Every structure is written in C-alpha cells, then in structure tokens.
Amino acid sequence: MGTVYRNISLFKEQGIVKYVATVDGEERIDGRTDPHAHFVCNRCGRIYDVEDNEPTAAETALIGDGFNVESKSVTYYGVCDKCK
C-alpha cells in the first residue's frame, strides 16, 4: 500500500490527478484534471462530476480588481438523487 500512496502523491505533484474531497476518512482523487466542480453525497459518499465552467461573481470581481485567477476548486455537498 505504501507504493500506491507514494505513486498517488507523485501523480498529484505532477498534475496527473487532483484531490477532490475526504469521504469517510478516505482521500478521494480524480483523474479528470480539466476544470470542473464536484458534488459529494453525504449519505452514500459517491462523488459526481459537475460541469461548472462559467465564472462566478467572485471570480469576476477578483479579475476586475486585477487578480489573476489561475485555478479554482468547487465542491458541493448534499444528498444525491439515488439517496433521496
């Protein structure tokens, strides 16, 4: 298992995978590294990809104030449609 965790750590450093969330004490990672948000179900722990490519009001304000937003991480938490 040590080799697995070392490889995952290396993959994160190289940008091959990204951290998503910790669910039930376990770190969840995603091999999809393009910009998108996630939804984590608080009941079953499943993680869903969410298309979220439009800039938020906060991003627009930051850019307007001269900031350069290089990345963002958005994770929604709630109950999925299968657990309702």
PyMOL Python script that loads the backbone (N, CA, C, O; Angstrom):
from pymol import cmd

cmd.read_pdbstr("""\
ATOM      1  N   MET A   1       0.818  -1.200   0.000  1.00  0.00           N
ATOM      2  CA  MET A   1       0.000   0.000   0.000  1.00  0.00           C
ATOM      3  C   MET A   1       0.860   1.262   0.000  1.00  0.00           C
ATOM      4  O   MET A   1       0.461   2.296  -0.537  1.00  0.00           O
ATOM      5  N   GLY A   2       2.034   1.169   0.602  1.00  0.00           N
ATOM      6  CA  GLY A   2       2.920   2.331   0.625  1.00  0.00           C
ATOM      7  C   GLY A   2       3.270   2.800  -0.773  1.00  0.00           C
ATOM      8  O   GLY A   2       3.325   4.000  -1.040  1.00  0.00           O
ATOM      9  N   THR A   3       3.505   1.848  -1.663  1.00  0.00           N
ATOM     10  CA  THR A   3       3.838   2.191  -3.049  1.00  0.00           C
ATOM     11  C   THR A   3       2.664   2.898  -3.723  1.00  0.00           C
ATOM     12  O   THR A   3       2.857   3.854  -4.474  1.00  0.00           O
ATOM     13  N   VAL A   4       1.463   2.429  -3.455  1.00  0.00           N
ATOM     14  CA  VAL A   4       0.273   3.047  -4.040  1.00  0.00           C
ATOM     15  C   VAL A   4       0.175   4.504  -3.591  1.00  0.00           C
ATOM     16  O   VAL A   4      -0.019   5.396  -4.416  1.00  0.00           O
ATOM     17  N   TYR A   5       0.310   4.748  -2.274  1.00  0.00           N
ATOM     18  CA  TYR A   5       0.195   6.107  -1.752  1.00  0.00           C
ATOM     19  C   TYR A   5       1.314   7.011  -2.248  1.00  0.00           C
ATOM     20  O   TYR A   5       1.087   8.192  -2.510  1.00  0.00           O
ATOM     21  N   ARG A   6       2.517   6.470  -2.379  1.00  0.00           N
ATOM     22  CA  ARG A   6       3.628   7.265  -2.928  1.00  0.00           C
ATOM     23  C   ARG A   6       3.348   7.637  -4.382  1.00  0.00           C
ATOM     24  O   ARG A   6       3.610   8.767  -4.797  1.00  0.00           O
ATOM     25  N   ASN A   7       2.822   6.700  -5.149  1.00  0.00           N
ATOM     26  CA  ASN A   7       2.509   6.989  -6.556  1.00  0.00           C
ATOM     27  C   ASN A   7       1.386   8.013  -6.668  1.00  0.00           C
ATOM     28  O   ASN A   7       1.453   8.908  -7.511  1.00  0.00           O
ATOM     29  N   ILE A   8       0.358   7.897  -5.834  1.00  0.00           N
ATOM     30  CA  ILE A   8      -0.722   8.882  -5.860  1.00  0.00           C
ATOM     31  C   ILE A   8      -0.182  10.257  -5.515  1.00  0.00           C
ATOM     32  O   ILE A   8      -0.547  11.244  -6.154  1.00  0.00           O
ATOM     33  N   SER A   9       0.684  10.335  -4.510  1.00  0.00           N
ATOM     34  CA  SER A   9       1.297  11.611  -4.133  1.00  0.00           C
ATOM     35  C   SER A   9       2.107  12.185  -5.290  1.00  0.00           C
ATOM     36  O   SER A   9       2.048  13.386  -5.556  1.00  0.00           O
ATOM     37  N   LEU A  10       2.851  11.346  -5.965  1.00  0.00           N
ATOM     38  CA  LEU A  10       3.633  11.780  -7.126  1.00  0.00           C
ATOM     39  C   LEU A  10       2.720  12.248  -8.245  1.00  0.00           C
ATOM     40  O   LEU A  10       2.993  13.266  -8.881  1.00  0.00           O
ATOM     41  N   PHE A  11       1.640  11.519  -8.496  1.00  0.00           N
ATOM     42  CA  PHE A  11       0.687  11.913  -9.537  1.00  0.00           C
ATOM     43  C   PHE A  11       0.056  13.268  -9.232  1.00  0.00           C
ATOM     44  O   PHE A  11      -0.149  14.076 -10.138  1.00  0.00           O
ATOM     45  N   LYS A  12      -0.253  13.521  -7.954  1.00  0.00           N
ATOM     46  CA  LYS A  12      -0.810  14.826  -7.571  1.00  0.00           C
ATOM     47  C   LYS A  12       0.209  15.930  -7.835  1.00  0.00           C
ATOM     48  O   LYS A  12      -0.142  16.982  -8.369  1.00  0.00           O
ATOM     49  N   GLU A  13       1.465  15.698  -7.465  1.00  0.00           N
ATOM     50  CA  GLU A  13       2.518  16.689  -7.704  1.00  0.00           C
ATOM     51  C   GLU A  13       2.679  16.981  -9.188  1.00  0.00           C
ATOM     52  O   GLU A  13       2.929  18.125  -9.570  1.00  0.00           O
ATOM     53  N   GLN A  14       2.541  15.967 -10.022  1.00  0.00           N
ATOM     54  CA  GLN A  14       2.708  16.116 -11.467  1.00  0.00           C
ATOM     55  C   GLN A  14       1.442  16.621 -12.158  1.00  0.00           C
ATOM     56  O   GLN A  14       1.471  16.908 -13.355  1.00  0.00           O
ATOM     57  N   GLY A  15       0.342  16.734 -11.430  1.00  0.00           N
ATOM     58  CA  GLY A  15      -0.898  17.210 -12.020  1.00  0.00           C
ATOM     59  C   GLY A  15      -1.650  16.167 -12.816  1.00  0.00           C
ATOM     60  O   GLY A  15      -2.534  16.508 -13.602  1.00  0.00           O
ATOM     61  N   ILE A  16      -1.314  14.900 -12.627  1.00  0.00           N
ATOM     62  CA  ILE A  16      -1.986  13.820 -13.343  1.00  0.00           C
ATOM     63  C   ILE A  16      -3.340  13.527 -12.709  1.00  0.00           C
ATOM     64  O   ILE A  16      -4.285  13.151 -13.404  1.00  0.00           O
ATOM     65  N   VAL A  17      -3.438  13.698 -11.391  1.00  0.00           N
ATOM     66  CA  VAL A  17      -4.687  13.553 -10.654  1.00  0.00           C
ATOM     67  C   VAL A  17      -4.850  14.756  -9.735  1.00  0.00           C
ATOM     68  O   VAL A  17      -3.885  15.463  -9.444  1.00  0.00           O
ATOM     69  N   LYS A  18      -6.089  14.983  -9.277  1.00  0.00           N
ATOM     70  CA  LYS A  18      -6.366  16.101  -8.375  1.00  0.00           C
ATOM     71  C   LYS A  18      -7.139  15.603  -7.160  1.00  0.00           C
ATOM     72  O   LYS A  18      -7.951  14.683  -7.258  1.00  0.00           O
ATOM     73  N   TYR A  19      -6.873  16.224  -6.018  1.00  0.00           N
ATOM     74  CA  TYR A  19      -7.632  15.942  -4.802  1.00  0.00           C
ATOM     75  C   TYR A  19      -9.041  16.486  -4.972  1.00  0.00           C
ATOM     76  O   TYR A  19      -9.222  17.589  -5.488  1.00  0.00           O
ATOM     77  N   VAL A  20     -10.048  15.717  -4.540  1.00  0.00           N
ATOM     78  CA  VAL A  20     -11.435  16.159  -4.618  1.00  0.00           C
ATOM     79  C   VAL A  20     -11.980  16.441  -3.226  1.00  0.00           C
ATOM     80  O   VAL A  20     -12.398  17.560  -2.931  1.00  0.00           O
ATOM     81  N   ALA A  21     -11.976  15.420  -2.367  1.00  0.00           N
ATOM     82  CA  ALA A  21     -12.565  15.552  -1.031  1.00  0.00           C
ATOM     83  C   ALA A  21     -12.117  14.381  -0.171  1.00  0.00           C
ATOM     84  O   ALA A  21     -11.543  13.411  -0.664  1.00  0.00           O
ATOM     85  N   THR A  22     -12.388  14.489   1.113  1.00  0.00           N
ATOM     86  CA  THR A  22     -12.202  13.370   2.025  1.00  0.00           C
ATOM     87  C   THR A  22     -13.583  12.866   2.411  1.00  0.00           C
ATOM     88  O   THR A  22     -14.401  13.618   2.941  1.00  0.00           O
ATOM     89  N   VAL A  23     -13.839  11.586   2.144  1.00  0.00           N
ATOM     90  CA  VAL A  23     -15.143  10.972   2.421  1.00  0.00           C
ATOM     91  C   VAL A  23     -14.907   9.781   3.345  1.00  0.00           C
ATOM     92  O   VAL A  23     -14.152   8.867   3.014  1.00  0.00           O
ATOM     93  N   ASP A  24     -15.556   9.802   4.498  1.00  0.00           N
ATOM     94  CA  ASP A  24     -15.398   8.730   5.489  1.00  0.00           C
ATOM     95  C   ASP A  24     -13.925   8.473   5.821  1.00  0.00           C
ATOM     96  O   ASP A  24     -13.504   7.327   5.979  1.00  0.00           O
ATOM     97  N   GLY A  25     -13.156   9.549   5.922  1.00  0.00           N
ATOM     98  CA  GLY A  25     -11.751   9.447   6.289  1.00  0.00           C
ATOM     99  C   GLY A  25     -10.823   9.033   5.161  1.00  0.00           C
ATOM    100  O   GLY A  25      -9.624   8.861   5.383  1.00  0.00           O
ATOM    101  N   GLU A  26     -11.347   8.872   3.966  1.00  0.00           N
ATOM    102  CA  GLU A  26     -10.534   8.465   2.825  1.00  0.00           C
ATOM    103  C   GLU A  26     -10.423   9.605   1.826  1.00  0.00           C
ATOM    104  O   GLU A  26     -11.422  10.228   1.465  1.00  0.00           O
ATOM    105  N   GLU A  27      -9.203   9.872   1.385  1.00  0.00           N
ATOM    106  CA  GLU A  27      -8.988  10.909   0.383  1.00  0.00           C
ATOM    107  C   GLU A  27      -9.472  10.411  -0.966  1.00  0.00           C
ATOM    108  O   GLU A  27      -9.136   9.301  -1.380  1.00  0.00           O
ATOM    109  N   ARG A  28     -10.253  11.221  -1.645  1.00  0.00           N
ATOM    110  CA  ARG A  28     -10.738  10.877  -2.984  1.00  0.00           C
ATOM    111  C   ARG A  28     -10.021  11.751  -3.994  1.00  0.00           C
ATOM    112  O   ARG A  28      -9.884  12.961  -3.809  1.00  0.00           O
ATOM    113  N   ILE A  29      -9.568  11.121  -5.062  1.00  0.00           N
ATOM    114  CA  ILE A  29      -8.861  11.844  -6.114  1.00  0.00           C
ATOM    115  C   ILE A  29      -9.583  11.634  -7.434  1.00  0.00           C
ATOM    116  O   ILE A  29     -10.412  10.735  -7.572  1.00  0.00           O
ATOM    117  N   ASP A  30      -9.252  12.485  -8.404  1.00  0.00           N
ATOM    118  CA  ASP A  30      -9.920  12.455  -9.701  1.00  0.00           C
ATOM    119  C   ASP A  30      -8.861  12.480 -10.791  1.00  0.00           C
ATOM    120  O   ASP A  30      -7.962  13.321 -10.772  1.00  0.00           O
ATOM    121  N   GLY A  31      -8.965  11.570 -11.729  1.00  0.00           N
ATOM    122  CA  GLY A  31      -8.065  11.551 -12.865  1.00  0.00           C
ATOM    123  C   GLY A  31      -8.448  12.559 -13.933  1.00  0.00           C
ATOM    124  O   GLY A  31      -7.685  12.813 -14.864  1.00  0.00           O
ATOM    125  N   ARG A  32      -9.627  13.126 -13.793  1.00  0.00           N
ATOM    126  CA  ARG A  32     -10.070  14.166 -14.731  1.00  0.00           C
ATOM    127  C   ARG A  32      -9.577  15.506 -14.191  1.00  0.00           C
ATOM    128  O   ARG A  32     -10.058  15.981 -13.162  1.00  0.00           O
ATOM    129  N   THR A  33      -8.632  16.102 -14.877  1.00  0.00           N
ATOM    130  CA  THR A  33      -7.973  17.301 -14.352  1.00  0.00           C
ATOM    131  C   THR A  33      -8.424  18.599 -15.017  1.00  0.00           C
ATOM    132  O   THR A  33      -7.946  19.675 -14.656  1.00  0.00           O
ATOM    133  N   ASP A  34      -9.342  18.511 -15.986  1.00  0.00           N
ATOM    134  CA  ASP A  34      -9.849  19.745 -16.586  1.00  0.00           C
ATOM    135  C   ASP A  34     -10.745  20.452 -15.565  1.00  0.00           C
ATOM    136  O   ASP A  34     -11.260  19.810 -14.650  1.00  0.00           O
ATOM    137  N   PRO A  35     -10.936  21.763 -15.713  1.00  0.00           N
ATOM    138  CA  PRO A  35     -11.742  22.494 -14.729  1.00  0.00           C
ATOM    139  C   PRO A  35     -13.191  22.003 -14.674  1.00  0.00           C
ATOM    140  O   PRO A  35     -13.902  22.022 -15.678  1.00  0.00           O
ATOM    141  N   HIS A  36     -13.615  21.566 -13.487  1.00  0.00           N
ATOM    142  CA  HIS A  36     -14.992  21.173 -13.226  1.00  0.00           C
ATOM    143  C   HIS A  36     -15.191  21.072 -11.722  1.00  0.00           C
ATOM    144  O   HIS A  36     -14.232  20.931 -10.964  1.00  0.00           O
ATOM    145  N   ALA A  37     -16.436  21.147 -11.303  1.00  0.00           N
ATOM    146  CA  ALA A  37     -16.782  21.064  -9.886  1.00  0.00           C
ATOM    147  C   ALA A  37     -17.177  19.630  -9.543  1.00  0.00           C
ATOM    148  O   ALA A  37     -17.247  18.766 -10.417  1.00  0.00           O
ATOM    149  N   HIS A  38     -17.431  19.393  -8.262  1.00  0.00           N
ATOM    150  CA  HIS A  38     -17.858  18.075  -7.794  1.00  0.00           C
ATOM    151  C   HIS A  38     -19.031  18.212  -6.838  1.00  0.00           C
ATOM    152  O   HIS A  38     -19.209  19.238  -6.182  1.00  0.00           O
ATOM    153  N   PHE A  39     -19.832  17.143  -6.775  1.00  0.00           N
ATOM    154  CA  PHE A  39     -20.897  17.015  -5.788  1.00  0.00           C
ATOM    155  C   PHE A  39     -20.612  15.748  -4.999  1.00  0.00           C
ATOM    156  O   PHE A  39     -20.444  14.675  -5.579  1.00  0.00           O
ATOM    157  N   VAL A  40     -20.557  15.870  -3.660  1.00  0.00           N
ATOM    158  CA  VAL A  40     -20.318  14.726  -2.785  1.00  0.00           C
ATOM    159  C   VAL A  40     -21.606  14.427  -2.036  1.00  0.00           C
ATOM    160  O   VAL A  40     -22.148  15.297  -1.355  1.00  0.00           O
ATOM    161  N   CYS A  41     -22.098  13.194  -2.161  1.00  0.00           N
ATOM    162  CA  CYS A  41     -23.311  12.796  -1.449  1.00  0.00           C
ATOM    163  C   CYS A  41     -22.958  12.485   0.005  1.00  0.00           C
ATOM    164  O   CYS A  41     -22.086  11.660   0.278  1.00  0.00           O
ATOM    165  N   ASN A  42     -23.639  13.151   0.930  1.00  0.00           N
ATOM    166  CA  ASN A  42     -23.384  12.958   2.352  1.00  0.00           C
ATOM    167  C   ASN A  42     -23.901  11.616   2.876  1.00  0.00           C
ATOM    168  O   ASN A  42     -23.553  11.217   3.987  1.00  0.00           O
ATOM    169  N   ARG A  43     -24.714  10.925   2.103  1.00  0.00           N
ATOM    170  CA  ARG A  43     -25.239   9.624   2.546  1.00  0.00           C
ATOM    171  C   ARG A  43     -24.415   8.457   2.009  1.00  0.00           C
ATOM    172  O   ARG A  43     -23.914   7.639   2.780  1.00  0.00           O
ATOM    173  N   CYS A  44     -24.277   8.382   0.685  1.00  0.00           N
ATOM    174  CA  CYS A  44     -23.586   7.225   0.096  1.00  0.00           C
ATOM    175  C   CYS A  44     -22.104   7.481  -0.164  1.00  0.00           C
ATOM    176  O   CYS A  44     -21.342   6.536  -0.371  1.00  0.00           O
ATOM    177  N   GLY A  45     -21.686   8.749  -0.156  1.00  0.00           N
ATOM    178  CA  GLY A  45     -20.282   9.081  -0.367  1.00  0.00           C
ATOM    179  C   GLY A  45     -19.857   9.150  -1.819  1.00  0.00           C
ATOM    180  O   GLY A  45     -18.691   9.413  -2.115  1.00  0.00           O
ATOM    181  N   ARG A  46     -20.795   8.916  -2.731  1.00  0.00           N
ATOM    182  CA  ARG A  46     -20.452   8.968  -4.151  1.00  0.00           C
ATOM    183  C   ARG A  46     -20.109  10.399  -4.553  1.00  0.00           C
ATOM    184  O   ARG A  46     -20.672  11.356  -4.021  1.00  0.00           O
ATOM    185  N   ILE A  47     -19.187  10.532  -5.489  1.00  0.00           N
ATOM    186  CA  ILE A  47     -18.769  11.839  -5.989  1.00  0.00           C
ATOM    187  C   ILE A  47     -19.151  11.936  -7.457  1.00  0.00           C
ATOM    188  O   ILE A  47     -18.850  11.051  -8.258  1.00  0.00           O
ATOM    189  N   TYR A  48     -19.819  13.027  -7.790  1.00  0.00           N
ATOM    190  CA  TYR A  48     -20.269  13.270  -9.159  1.00  0.00           C
ATOM    191  C   TYR A  48     -19.503  14.443  -9.746  1.00  0.00           C
ATOM    192  O   TYR A  48     -19.235  15.422  -9.049  1.00  0.00           O
ATOM    193  N   ASP A  49     -19.148  14.351 -11.025  1.00  0.00           N
ATOM    194  CA  ASP A  49     -18.577  15.493 -11.736  1.00  0.00           C
ATOM    195  C   ASP A  49     -19.697  16.464 -12.076  1.00  0.00           C
ATOM    196  O   ASP A  49     -20.790  16.044 -12.455  1.00  0.00           O
ATOM    197  N   VAL A  50     -19.434  17.758 -11.943  1.00  0.00           N
ATOM    198  CA  VAL A  50     -20.395  18.806 -12.244  1.00  0.00           C
ATOM    199  C   VAL A  50     -19.750  19.784 -13.217  1.00  0.00           C
ATOM    200  O   VAL A  50     -18.692  20.344 -12.932  1.00  0.00           O
ATOM    201  N   GLU A  51     -20.384  19.986 -14.357  1.00  0.00           N
ATOM    202  CA  GLU A  51     -19.869  20.965 -15.313  1.00  0.00           C
ATOM    203  C   GLU A  51     -20.122  22.358 -14.741  1.00  0.00           C
ATOM    204  O   GLU A  51     -21.263  22.722 -14.458  1.00  0.00           O
ATOM    205  N   ASP A  52     -19.070  23.119 -14.578  1.00  0.00           N
ATOM    206  CA  ASP A  52     -19.155  24.424 -13.921  1.00  0.00           C
ATOM    207  C   ASP A  52     -18.086  25.332 -14.520  1.00  0.00           C
ATOM    208  O   ASP A  52     -17.112  25.672 -13.848  1.00  0.00           O
ATOM    209  N   ASN A  53     -18.263  25.723 -15.766  1.00  0.00           N
ATOM    210  CA  ASN A  53     -17.224  26.471 -16.458  1.00  0.00           C
ATOM    211  C   ASN A  53     -17.457  27.978 -16.505  1.00  0.00           C
ATOM    212  O   ASN A  53     -16.574  28.720 -16.936  1.00  0.00           O
ATOM    213  N   GLU A  54     -18.612  28.439 -16.078  1.00  0.00           N
ATOM    214  CA  GLU A  54     -18.903  29.869 -16.101  1.00  0.00           C
ATOM    215  C   GLU A  54     -18.244  30.546 -14.900  1.00  0.00           C
ATOM    216  O   GLU A  54     -18.284  30.003 -13.796  1.00  0.00           O
ATOM    217  N   PRO A  55     -17.644  31.709 -15.087  1.00  0.00           N
ATOM    218  CA  PRO A  55     -17.042  32.410 -13.945  1.00  0.00           C
ATOM    219  C   PRO A  55     -18.111  32.856 -12.949  1.00  0.00           C
ATOM    220  O   PRO A  55     -19.193  33.298 -13.336  1.00  0.00           O
ATOM    221  N   THR A  56     -17.789  32.731 -11.662  1.00  0.00           N
ATOM    222  CA  THR A  56     -18.708  33.174 -10.618  1.00  0.00           C
ATOM    223  C   THR A  56     -18.590  34.680 -10.438  1.00  0.00           C
ATOM    224  O   THR A  56     -17.683  35.312 -10.979  1.00  0.00           O
ATOM    225  N   ALA A  57     -19.515  35.244  -9.674  1.00  0.00           N
ATOM    226  CA  ALA A  57     -19.452  36.673  -9.368  1.00  0.00           C
ATOM    227  C   ALA A  57     -18.154  37.005  -8.637  1.00  0.00           C
ATOM    228  O   ALA A  57     -17.561  38.061  -8.860  1.00  0.00           O
ATOM    229  N   ALA A  58     -17.716  36.097  -7.763  1.00  0.00           N
ATOM    230  CA  ALA A  58     -16.467  36.326  -7.030  1.00  0.00           C
ATOM    231  C   ALA A  58     -15.270  36.368  -7.977  1.00  0.00           C
ATOM    232  O   ALA A  58     -14.401  37.230  -7.844  1.00  0.00           O
ATOM    233  N   GLU A  59     -15.224  35.445  -8.927  1.00  0.00           N
ATOM    234  CA  GLU A  59     -14.128  35.439  -9.908  1.00  0.00           C
ATOM    235  C   GLU A  59     -14.141  36.706 -10.739  1.00  0.00           C
ATOM    236  O   GLU A  59     -13.092  37.306 -10.975  1.00  0.00           O
ATOM    237  N   THR A  60     -15.314  37.117 -11.183  1.00  0.00           N
ATOM    238  CA  THR A  60     -15.442  38.334 -11.983  1.00  0.00           C
ATOM    239  C   THR A  60     -14.949  39.543 -11.188  1.00  0.00           C
ATOM    240  O   THR A  60     -14.256  40.406 -11.726  1.00  0.00           O
ATOM    241  N   ALA A  61     -15.313  39.598  -9.903  1.00  0.00           N
ATOM    242  CA  ALA A  61     -14.860  40.708  -9.053  1.00  0.00           C
ATOM    243  C   ALA A  61     -13.348  40.678  -8.868  1.00  0.00           C
ATOM    244  O   ALA A  61     -12.696  41.721  -8.926  1.00  0.00           O
ATOM    245  N   LEU A  62     -12.791  39.505  -8.648  1.00  0.00           N
ATOM    246  CA  LEU A  62     -11.341  39.392  -8.482  1.00  0.00           C
ATOM    247  C   LEU A  62     -10.602  39.852  -9.730  1.00  0.00           C
ATOM    248  O   LEU A  62      -9.632  40.605  -9.649  1.00  0.00           O
ATOM    249  N   ILE A  63     -11.068  39.396 -10.873  1.00  0.00           N
ATOM    250  CA  ILE A  63     -10.443  39.779 -12.139  1.00  0.00           C
ATOM    251  C   ILE A  63     -10.566  41.283 -12.343  1.00  0.00           C
ATOM    252  O   ILE A  63      -9.625  41.934 -12.796  1.00  0.00           O
ATOM    253  N   GLY A  64     -11.735  41.833 -12.006  1.00  0.00           N
ATOM    254  CA  GLY A  64     -11.941  43.278 -12.114  1.00  0.00           C
ATOM    255  C   GLY A  64     -11.024  44.071 -11.209  1.00  0.00           C
ATOM    256  O   GLY A  64     -10.687  45.216 -11.511  1.00  0.00           O
ATOM    257  N   ASP A  65     -10.611  43.466 -10.088  1.00  0.00           N
ATOM    258  CA  ASP A  65      -9.691  44.122  -9.152  1.00  0.00           C
ATOM    259  C   ASP A  65      -8.227  43.866  -9.494  1.00  0.00           C
ATOM    260  O   ASP A  65      -7.331  44.264  -8.750  1.00  0.00           O
ATOM    261  N   GLY A  66      -7.987  43.197 -10.629  1.00  0.00           N
ATOM    262  CA  GLY A  66      -6.619  42.991 -11.084  1.00  0.00           C
ATOM    263  C   GLY A  66      -5.989  41.668 -10.696  1.00  0.00           C
ATOM    264  O   GLY A  66      -4.809  41.446 -10.966  1.00  0.00           O
ATOM    265  N   PHE A  67      -6.749  40.788 -10.071  1.00  0.00           N
ATOM    266  CA  PHE A  67      -6.210  39.483  -9.701  1.00  0.00           C
ATOM    267  C   PHE A  67      -6.215  38.558 -10.909  1.00  0.00           C
ATOM    268  O   PHE A  67      -7.040  38.709 -11.810  1.00  0.00           O
ATOM    269  N   ASN A  68      -5.293  37.602 -10.926  1.00  0.00           N
ATOM    270  CA  ASN A  68      -5.223  36.592 -11.984  1.00  0.00           C
ATOM    271  C   ASN A  68      -5.627  35.252 -11.376  1.00  0.00           C
ATOM    272  O   ASN A  68      -4.829  34.630 -10.675  1.00  0.00           O
ATOM    273  N   VAL A  69      -6.843  34.801 -11.632  1.00  0.00           N
ATOM    274  CA  VAL A  69      -7.317  33.527 -11.103  1.00  0.00           C
ATOM    275  C   VAL A  69      -6.740  32.413 -11.966  1.00  0.00           C
ATOM    276  O   VAL A  69      -7.044  32.313 -13.155  1.00  0.00           O
ATOM    277  N   GLU A  70      -5.904  31.576 -11.356  1.00  0.00           N
ATOM    278  CA  GLU A  70      -5.253  30.500 -12.102  1.00  0.00           C
ATOM    279  C   GLU A  70      -5.978  29.170 -11.965  1.00  0.00           C
ATOM    280  O   GLU A  70      -5.884  28.322 -12.852  1.00  0.00           O
ATOM    281  N   SER A  71      -6.691  28.978 -10.881  1.00  0.00           N
ATOM    282  CA  SER A  71      -7.460  27.750 -10.704  1.00  0.00           C
ATOM    283  C   SER A  71      -8.514  27.977  -9.619  1.00  0.00           C
ATOM    284  O   SER A  71      -8.448  28.937  -8.851  1.00  0.00           O
ATOM    285  N   LYS A  72      -9.480  27.068  -9.582  1.00  0.00           N
ATOM    286  CA  LYS A  72     -10.486  27.109  -8.527  1.00  0.00           C
ATOM    287  C   LYS A  72     -10.895  25.683  -8.211  1.00  0.00           C
ATOM    288  O   LYS A  72     -10.719  24.774  -9.021  1.00  0.00           O
ATOM    289  N   SER A  73     -11.441  25.505  -7.025  1.00  0.00           N
ATOM    290  CA  SER A  73     -11.916  24.201  -6.600  1.00  0.00           C
ATOM    291  C   SER A  73     -13.285  24.395  -5.963  1.00  0.00           C
ATOM    292  O   SER A  73     -13.409  25.074  -4.944  1.00  0.00           O
ATOM    293  N   VAL A  74     -14.311  23.799  -6.563  1.00  0.00           N
ATOM    294  CA  VAL A  74     -15.669  23.928  -6.056  1.00  0.00           C
ATOM    295  C   VAL A  74     -16.198  22.531  -5.766  1.00  0.00           C
ATOM    296  O   VAL A  74     -16.191  21.660  -6.635  1.00  0.00           O
ATOM    297  N   THR A  75     -16.657  22.328  -4.535  1.00  0.00           N
ATOM    298  CA  THR A  75     -17.251  21.048  -4.149  1.00  0.00           C
ATOM    299  C   THR A  75     -18.564  21.335  -3.432  1.00  0.00           C
ATOM    300  O   THR A  75     -18.604  22.061  -2.438  1.00  0.00           O
ATOM    301  N   TYR A  76     -19.638  20.748  -3.958  1.00  0.00           N
ATOM    302  CA  TYR A  76     -20.950  20.853  -3.352  1.00  0.00           C
ATOM    303  C   TYR A  76     -21.197  19.602  -2.507  1.00  0.00           C
ATOM    304  O   TYR A  76     -20.770  18.510  -2.882  1.00  0.00           O
ATOM    305  N   TYR A  77     -21.876  19.750  -1.381  1.00  0.00           N
ATOM    306  CA  TYR A  77     -22.206  18.627  -0.504  1.00  0.00           C
ATOM    307  C   TYR A  77     -23.716  18.581  -0.309  1.00  0.00           C
ATOM    308  O   TYR A  77     -24.354  19.623  -0.160  1.00  0.00           O
ATOM    309  N   GLY A  78     -24.282  17.399  -0.309  1.00  0.00           N
ATOM    310  CA  GLY A  78     -25.715  17.256  -0.117  1.00  0.00           C
ATOM    311  C   GLY A  78     -26.111  15.807  -0.265  1.00  0.00           C
ATOM    312  O   GLY A  78     -25.313  14.915   0.023  1.00  0.00           O
ATOM    313  N   VAL A  79     -27.338  15.553  -0.711  1.00  0.00           N
ATOM    314  CA  VAL A  79     -27.855  14.203  -0.888  1.00  0.00           C
ATOM    315  C   VAL A  79     -28.167  14.000  -2.364  1.00  0.00           C
ATOM    316  O   VAL A  79     -28.892  14.793  -2.964  1.00  0.00           O
ATOM    317  N   CYS A  80     -27.622  12.943  -2.946  1.00  0.00           N
ATOM    318  CA  CYS A  80     -27.817  12.682  -4.384  1.00  0.00           C
ATOM    319  C   CYS A  80     -29.225  12.168  -4.669  1.00  0.00           C
ATOM    320  O   CYS A  80     -29.969  11.815  -3.754  1.00  0.00           O
ATOM    321  N   ASP A  81     -29.572  12.132  -5.940  1.00  0.00           N
ATOM    322  CA  ASP A  81     -30.908  11.711  -6.342  1.00  0.00           C
ATOM    323  C   ASP A  81     -31.178  10.243  -6.020  1.00  0.00           C
ATOM    324  O   ASP A  81     -32.337   9.860  -5.862  1.00  0.00           O
ATOM    325  N   LYS A  82     -30.145   9.413  -5.920  1.00  0.00           N
ATOM    326  CA  LYS A  82     -30.319   7.990  -5.611  1.00  0.00           C
ATOM    327  C   LYS A  82     -30.573   7.765  -4.116  1.00  0.00           C
ATOM    328  O   LYS A  82     -31.136   6.740  -3.732  1.00  0.00           O
ATOM    329  N   CYS A  83     -30.162   8.716  -3.272  1.00  0.00           N
ATOM    330  CA  CYS A  83     -30.306   8.568  -1.816  1.00  0.00           C
ATOM    331  C   CYS A  83     -31.500   9.318  -1.240  1.00  0.00           C
ATOM    332  O   CYS A  83     -31.774   9.203  -0.045  1.00  0.00           O
ATOM    333  N   LYS A  84     -32.220  10.087  -2.064  1.00  0.00           N
ATOM    334  CA  LYS A  84     -33.364  10.844  -1.569  1.00  0.00           C
ATOM    335  C   LYS A  84     -34.406   9.943  -0.958  1.00  0.00           C
ATOM    336  O   LYS A  84     -35.439  10.422  -0.490  1.00  0.00           O
TER     337      LYS A  84
END
""", "prot")
cmd.dss("prot")
cmd.show_as("cartoon", "prot")
cmd.util.cbc("prot")
cmd.orient("prot")
